[in-house]
Amino acid sequence: MQPANPEFSSGPCKKRPGYNVSTLDQRTMGRSHRSKIGKERLALAISETKRILKVPDDYHVGIVPASDTGAYEMAMWNVLGQRNVDICHWESFGKGWFADAVSHLKLKDTVEVTEFTADYGSLPDLSKTNPDHDICFTFNGTTSGVRVEDGCDFISDDRTGLTLCDATSACFAMNMPWEKLDITTYSWQKVLGGEGAHGILILSPRAVERLESYTPENRPLPKIFRMVKKGKVDAGIFKGSTINTPSMLAVEDYIDALEWADASGGVDALIKMSEDNLGVLENFVAQNEWIDFLAKDPATRSSTSVCLTLDLDADQIKKFVALLETEDVAYDIGGYRDAPPSIRIWCGSTVEKADLEALCPWLQWAYDEVKSA
């Protein structure tokens, strides 16, 4: 039996069960995002995000351009440089934040930048980060399948620096310890299966204070990065007045996903779905010696972007992936281009457990076919 839905991409990710684009609220189609209805729907997306994710009342949530990448770059360009920075990375996207901080922001010209890194499959020693520094990290490494440990205990409650957390494949799938997170970013095209091109930016009161007290010298900001006006954070961004024109279709798609999340039991239920999905693959791996997790430590094993190594070389893995796609069994499960030869299966809550259970025998079949060729 094949999976009822073969979509296991790690981004953009599978739509929620039962999704039908024709059921989306179409009142904003062809309308300005500045219209009364446009502003109301954008504000609803923000308020429901805050409620369902259990974001503290005194935090700000805003919709910003250019997906998670835009949101995280926006944060970096606005707040970094006030003090020394610790940048932690163990996969390609975190490594990209480090490169941008050094090569484009040129932070090493004015402050100390300390790099904490580990190979794919492992986590660096985050306990060595300095609470007096700004700390940049990825909550869940989408391309390595390695996440930070639950609770983020490496972050001090008495820190004086800010934490900048890229949580694009963690929000709605993992417990977010908001008291540890000063700036958090994600894209709704990951865990909720939304459309691309829009990011979410979440600011703590400490982040707002930094924005209103620190202006980087000689650092021009493009319009889409600007979130401070006359020394104050632009409150409109966090009420639905977006910096530039959003896709109202994508916004309605996101609201639909939020409604599904709420009806499914909220964020706690979504977390359990993802963990149960991971459990299907954990059982399969335990029964087969030819497949293993790229993540070395079960405590840091991702429940969304599950990366798996196979007893096959790189060319054989490509054939393995192609076989499953040809059979309409699994789409887009090849490992990320910068990762070690591997496959990557999305196990977020929009993927149904029964589809993963149906996929497992096909994984065995594809392995046998390639290995015997």
Disulfide bonds with the S-S distance in Angstrom:
none
